[in-house]
Amino acid sequence: MTKLIIQIPCLNEAETLPATLAALPRSVAGIDVVEYLVIDDGSSDGTAQIALEAGAHHVVTHRRNRGLAAAFRSGIDRALAEGADVIVNTDGDGQYEGADIAALVTPVVDGRADIVIGDRGVSQNAHFSPLKRLIQRIGSGVVQSLAGTHVSDAVSGFRAISRDAAQRINITTEFSYTTDMLIQAGRKRMAIMTVPVRTHAAVRPSRLFKSVPRFILQTGITMARTFTAHKPLRAFVGTGTLIAFIGLLPIVRFLWFYANGEGGGHIQSLVIGGALLVLGTLVAILGMLADLVAANRKLIEENLARTRSLEDSIAALARSTKDAAQKEPVSVIRIKPDRKRTS
């Protein structure tokens, strides 16, 4: 039996959530069970209660607002615990077309993809401003380069994830999971696909970021951090080599003047060049140490994935035992009390 869980991270979405849940599909081709999961990230408008009343099967509640990435992680953990084979993430404001979930799920069900991203057609999307289109194109281009994969809409939150991919992805950022997930998935050689999806006009300003510059800064930090964590040798050795090369330039300048008998007045070039050369060497050595840490991280992630797989097996065994116990007729044995005759 294949189960799909559609998760919706929410923050004060009591007004829009009922319509969003109503637009979600009740059945999807290739899926036996469809369930809805709402993650209430510290809402103050009764989002959790509204979710239950509107038909959500599961609700996860954060006591205070912890951010979109934390809400996404909580949803993935709960969906895996509930036995989801495919997980779809969407928004609570109705931005995405619920009927397009079938298009997201199909490549995962068919075994053609581990992760499927809903492409909003940023360059032609009438709901996006010219500035937002430009930022999205630049950001997606950077993510494609870092992840080594082609994704035209890297920050789209409308995506489907297989159970195996969800177990292997470990979101570490505190801001947004979208770019972090793609860079990890690309570096782990997962199969990533994109499918075109429809969008609706925004009903309110985004709660994810307060300004465009802040969004760009936070996303850039997330991408740099994720890439450095997974490819530290390339990041640090490349940076160290560049610093050392820059340090060689003033040293060569000093040697040129020294060869012409004028080295006494250019000692500062030698000092600056030597300092940069030492700094570049130290950064490169730091990259080698970071690469050893990254190798250890890979081993930890493999052990974590195996632990999750073992937990799945135990949970599946427990569910099958429980189902068998419920189906098996219970025979009642009545023992009559031994009545002793009295004379």
N, C-alpha and C positions, 0 to 999 in steps of 0.2 A: 504494500500500500504506500503510495507516494503522497507526502503531505507538503503543502505549500502554506507558509505563514507570511502574511503581509504585515510588516511592521511600520509604525508611524510614530517617529519622535515628535513630541508636542510640547509647546510652551504657551499656555493661555490660548488654546484653540477651541474653547467651548462653543463659539459661534459657528465656526466653519467645519468642525470635526464631524457632526452628524451627516452633512451633505457629502463629505469626503468618504465616509464609511459606506453610505448608501450607493455611491458610484463604483465601489469596488466589486469585482466579479465574484459571483457565488460559486462558479464552476469554471475550470480551465482545462482544456484538452490535455490529456496525459497526466492529470492530477486527480487523485482520488478524494482528497480532503483539502479544503481551503479554510484557513482560520485567520483572524485578525488580531494583531498585537499592538497595543498603544503604550508608548513610554511617556509618562507624565513627568517632565523634567522640572519639578518644583513649581507647577502652576498655582495661581491664586484664584482662579475662576471656576474651580470644580471640574476641570478637564477629565479627571479620572472617572468621576461619577457619570458624567455625560457620555464617556466612552462606553461604559457598561450598559447604560440605557440605550445607546445607539446600536448595540450589537457586537461590540468587541468581545472576543473570546478570552483574551488575556490582557491584563493591565499591569505594568510595572510602574511604581511610583518612587520618585526621588524626593526626599524630604526638602531639599533646596535645589536651586538651579545649579547644575553641574556642567552645562554646555552640551552642544550638539554631539561632539565626539563621544563623550561619556554616555549620553543617551543611546547613541548607536551601539556602543559596546554592550550596554545593558540589554538592549533588544536582541542582539545576536546571541548572547549567553542564554537568555530565556527561550528564544526560538529553538536553539539546539537542545536545550533541556526538555522542550515539549516534543522533540522528535521530528523537527522540520527537515525535509530533504532538500527543499529549495526555499530561500528567503528572499523576499522582495522588499526593498526599502522605498518608501514614498513620503511625501510631505502632508502635513495636516491641513494646509491652507487651500487644498484643491488645485494647486498649480498644474499637476500632471493629470492626464486623462486615464482614468481607472481602466478603461477597456483595453489600453495598450499593454497591460500587464501580461496578457497572453503572448504578445510578441516578445516580451523580455524573457519569459519563462521557457519558451519553446526550445531555444538553442541549448539551455541547460538540461532540460528533460531528454533531449535527443543525444546528449553526450558530446556536443560540439564545442561547448564553452564552459569554463569555470565561473566566469563573471561576464555579465552582459550589461552594458551601459546604455541608458536611454539618451539618444542624441536629439537635442532640442532644435537642431538646425540653427545654431547661433547666428550665422552670417545672414540668414534670411528671416529670422524670427521677428515678427511685428511687435511682439511684447517686450523686446529688449531695446534699450536706447543705444545710439551709436557708440557711446563711451563703453557701455557694458559689453557690446559685441567685440570691440577692440581688446578690452581686457581679457575676455574669455578666449579669444583666439591666441593672444600672446601666452596666457597661462597654460592653455592646452598644448601649445607648441613646446613649452619648457618641460611639461610633464612627459610628453612623448619622448623627448630626448633623454630625460632621466630614467624613465621606465623602460625604454627600448621597445615601445609598442605604439601602435597607431590608434589614438583615441581623440576624436575631434571635439568632444565635449567632456573634458576631464573632470569638471567640478559638478557635473550633473548628479543629483542625489537619487535619481530614479534609476535603480539598478537591481539586477537579480544575481544571487550568489548561490552556488552549490554548497551542499553541506561540507564537503571536503575542503573547499576554498575557505569557508567561514571558520573552520577549525584551524587552518594554517595561517590565517591573517591575524596579526596582533596589532591593533591600533594603539599607538603610543602618544599621538598628539593630543593636545587639549583644546584645539581650535576646530578644525574640520577634518573629518575622516576621509574625504573623497580623494584628495591627492595622495595622502599617506597610503591608502589602500592600493591605488593604482601602481605606485612606485614599488611597493612590496610585491604585488602580484606580478609585475613585469620582471623583477629581479628573481622571483621564484619560478619563472618560466610557466606561469599559468596561461591558459587559453582565454584571451579577452576578446569580446566582440562588442560591436555597437549596432543598435537598431534605431531607426527614426521613430520618435514619439511626438505626440501632440501636447501642447501646453495651453493654459488659460491665462488670462490677464491677472496680474497680481492684485489681490484684494486689500493688501496692506504693505507697508515697507518691511523689508527683511529685518528679522530680529537677530540674525546671525552676526551682523556687523553694523556699527554705527556710522561709518563713513567709508567711501571708496579707498582712500589712502590706507586706512587701518586694515581693510580687507586685503589689499595688495601686500602690505607688510607682513601680516600674519600668515597669509598663504605662502609667501616667499620663504619665511622662516620655517614653515612646516616642510616645504619641499627640500630645502637645504638640509634640515635636520634628518629627514628620512633618508635622503641620498647618502649623507655622511655616515649614517648608522649602518647602511647596507653595503656601501662601497667606500670604506674609509681609506683604503690604500690609494685608490685613484684620487680621492679628494685631497688628502693630506700630502701625498708625494707630489702630486701635480702642483699644489700650492707651494710646497717647499722648493721644488725645482724652479718655479718662477721667481721666488724670492732670491734664491741663490744666483740665478742668471742676472737678475738686476744688480746683485752685489758684485758680480764680476765686472760690470761695466766701469765703475769708478776705479777698480783695481787695475784694469787694463789701461785706463786713463793715466793712473799714477806711473805704471811701468813705461808708458810712452814718454812721459816727461822725464822720468829717471834715466831712460836710455839716451835722452838728449841733454843730460847733465842738469836738469831743472827739477829734480825730484824733491829737493828740500822744501819748496814752497807748496807742495801738493800732498803733504802727509795726511790731511783731512780726507782726501779721496781714499787713501789706503785704509784709514780707520773706519769710514762709513762702509766701504766695500767689504772689509773683513767682518764687520758686525752683521751685515746682511747675509753674508755667506754662512756664518755660524748659525744665524737664525733659520735660514732655509734648510740647513742640515738637520737642525733640531726638529723642525716641523716634519721633515721626511721621516725621521726616526719615530716621531709621535704617530705618524701614519702606520708604520709597521706594527707598533704596539696596539693601535686601534684595530688593525686587521686581525690580530690574534684575539682580541675581545670579540670582534664580529664573528670569527670562526666558532668561538665558544657559544655565542648567542645562537648560531645555527643549530648547534647540538642541543641547546636548551629548548629551542622551538620544536625540533624533531621529537624530543622527549615529551613536550607538552601535547603535540599532536597525537602521539601514541597513547598518552594518558587519557585524552579526550575520546579516542577511539575505544579504549578499554572501558571507559565509563559508559559509552554508548552501548557496548555489548552487554554490560551488566544491566543497564536500564531496559534494554530490549528483552533480556531474559526475564527480568522482573515483571515486565508488562505481559509477556506471553504466559508466565506462570499464573499471574493474576487472572488473565482471561480464561485460562484453562480451569482454574478453580471456580470461576463464576459459572462456566458452562456445565461443569460436572455436577450431576445430581448428588445431593447430600443425603446420605442414608442415616436415619435417626434410630439409634438402638435404645430401647427403653428397658431398664432393668427394674424388675419388680422387687420390692423389698421382701426379705426373707421373714416370713411370719412364723414364729415358733408357737407351736401348740402348747397351751398351758393345761395342765390336768388338775 
